[in-house]
Amino acid sequence: MDPRATVEAMLRHDLRGRTAYGAPQLDVPVALNTNENSYPVPAVVVDAITEAVRLAAAGLNRYPDREFSDLREALAAYLSRCGTPVVPDAVWAGNGSNEVLLHLLQAFGGPGRRALGFTPAYSMHPIITTTTGTTWIDGMRGVEGQGAFDLDVASAVGQVVVHQPDVVFLCSPNNPTGTALGLDVVDAVHEAAPDALVVVDEAYAEFARPGTPSALTLLQGRPRLVVTRTMSKAFALAGGRVGYLAADPAVTDALRLVRMPYHLSTQTQAVALAALANADLMLETVDAIKEQRDRLVSGLAALGLEPVPSDANFVLFGHLPDAGETWQGLLDRGVLIRDVGIPHYLRVTAGTPDETSRFLEAVADLVPTRTGAAP
Ligand SMILES: *Cc1c(COP(=O)(O)O)cnc(C)c1O
């Protein structure tokens, strides 16, 4: 008997026929497809991380600190730099913010419960939701007469009232569209869903344009509100797998019920602490990346394409006759970007100046021939 058929027959009914998350991991000269930080970890921090892991190595015979107390303290201090004090008990961390989101759904979702997100948004939100047996409700973005991917108070509140979800996902700045949400939307959604957990995914917060407020400023007095962050993007530590959230300590306490004991390894905690102790160095490239993001927006517009304004380290751009064909054409020229499944649009990560140049040159190579061919 075919082992695949045997396994398929055992598999949970709701997982049958599904395909796994699969951003291609290809060896290409210019990789601008998963919003990583293109710059390597600075040499000084490489040394600090190496020393921290060396010191921790002899203690690997013991389980790690289950409460990751030092890490929580360091993450709370980092978040507090933005102006809103966050106490260590209000912080939770996991192996990437994806695991933190999983913990939230394990604790507050599950069979019989529903999570609402506003699509297009982060593709992992529905995947994490459904793997926990939670029902996913595909809400919509788009405001008549405004940006096609905006989400305004009336639309968000209307959808929350109709669907009565148990969990609501907001993503700000939103992946893959790039724009941040006004706090009026966050607050209105929170008010409109009086029993729901409202999760604001702020993976790209450090890249937001000046004056973009964080939902961290709303946490006080709102125990149903959660703000998730990650060290994978601005912090240039995607391989370290560290994500975290800030919420009422009652929420973080509840998450202890679902996490596996000792889920953050000794090495992970050591690496993250060493990186956080050098936060300024780790974040040194953020301004340079924002410059490249703005260069992508103007460069793409100059080529007659339609970039969406971005508060993140990537740009979604449209007006492509055939996005799949452009994606392949770029790959043939050594540039890997992301097809997020929105017809006529592609998403490109902002990296180094050289990567921007190579991307824009490759696009110019592909696009004018088509616009030039138009009548
Ligand atoms: C990249 C990304 C994350 C990060 O996931 P990690 O597991 O922390 O690497 C989370 N949310 C969004 C919206 C993202 O784009």
PDBQT file of the ligand as one rigid body, heavy atoms in Angstrom, charges set to zero:
ROOT
HETATM    1  C1  LIG A 401       7.671  37.936   9.379  1.00  0.00    +0.000 C 
HETATM    2  C2  LIG A 401       6.420  38.081  10.158  1.00  0.00    +0.000 A 
HETATM    3  C3  LIG A 401       6.338  37.566  11.439  1.00  0.00    +0.000 A 
HETATM    4  C4  LIG A 401       7.545  36.955  12.039  1.00  0.00    +0.000 C 
HETATM    5  O1  LIG A 401       7.490  35.665  12.343  1.00  0.00    +0.000 OA
HETATM    6  P1  LIG A 401       8.635  35.019  13.259  1.00  0.00    +0.000 P 
HETATM    7  O2  LIG A 401       8.035  33.741  13.607  1.00  0.00    +0.000 OA
HETATM    8  O3  LIG A 401       8.803  35.934  14.445  1.00  0.00    +0.000 OA
HETATM    9  O4  LIG A 401       9.875  34.945  12.439  1.00  0.00    +0.000 OA
HETATM   10  C5  LIG A 401       5.177  37.757  12.165  1.00  0.00    +0.000 A 
HETATM   11  N1  LIG A 401       4.149  38.446  11.652  1.00  0.00    +0.000 NA
HETATM   12  C6  LIG A 401       4.214  38.983  10.418  1.00  0.00    +0.000 A 
HETATM   13  C7  LIG A 401       3.084  39.785   9.914  1.00  0.00    +0.000 C 
HETATM   14  C8  LIG A 401       5.346  38.789   9.634  1.00  0.00    +0.000 A 
HETATM   15  O5  LIG A 401       5.390  39.292   8.407  1.00  0.00    +0.000 OA
ENDROOT
TORSDOF 0
